[in-house]
């Protein structure tokens, strides 16, 4: 199933990377892809928790930081981590809908 997913370094998880339309896959392949995706999807909340811990550490650093340039850099890093979290939630929710339809 690895050939149907590509590791996204920014998100820290594999994401679907199909080489054809979904309907062109056999029902068995679709089922295997969805099963594999569910395993990946199940790890998304843990990945989000890791990123939130990173945000909390950077916010703690920021509260003690007196250097303006370093404060700006920390704010930028916090913003990027928050953006990754947002994207992970989008993947988690969007594919939940797709998976739910496939199980019906």
ZIPE-V334660 format. One record per residue. RES is the residue in one letter. SS is DSSP state (@ for helix, = for strand, . for the rest). OMEGA is omega as a letter, one per 40 degrees, with the letter a starting at -180 (* if undefined). Layout:
res = <RES,RES>
ss = <SS,SS>
omega = <OMEGA,OMEGA>
//
This chain:
res = <X,X,X,X,X,X,X,X,X,X,X,X,X,X,X,X,X,X,X,X,X,X,X,X,X,X,X,X,X,X,X,X,X,X,X,X,X,X,X,X,X,X,X,X,X,X,X,X,X,X,X,X,X,X,X,X,X,X,X,X,X,X,X,X,X,X,X,X,X,X,X,X,X,X,X,X,X,X,X,X,X,X,X,X,X,X,X,X,X,X,X,X,X,X,X,X,X,X,X,X,X,X,X,X>
ss = <.,@,@,@,=,=,=,=,.,.,.,.,=,=,=,=,.,.,.,.,.,@,@,@,.,.,@,@,@,@,@,@,@,@,@,@,@,@,@,@,@,@,@,@,@,@,@,@,@,@,@,@,@,@,@,@,@,@,@,@,@,@,@,.,.,.,.,@,@,@,@,@,@,@,@,@,@,@,@,@,@,@,@,@,@,@,@,@,@,@,@,@,@,@,@,@,@,@,@,@,@,@,@,.>
omega = <a,a,a,a,i,a,i,a,i,a,a,i,i,i,a,i,a,i,i,i,a,a,i,i,i,i,i,i,i,a,i,i,a,i,i,i,a,i,i,a,i,i,a,i,i,i,i,i,i,a,i,i,i,i,a,i,a,i,i,i,a,a,i,a,i,a,a,a,i,i,i,i,i,i,i,i,i,i,i,i,i,i,i,i,i,i,i,i,i,i,a,a,a,a,i,i,a,a,i,i,a,a,a,*>
//
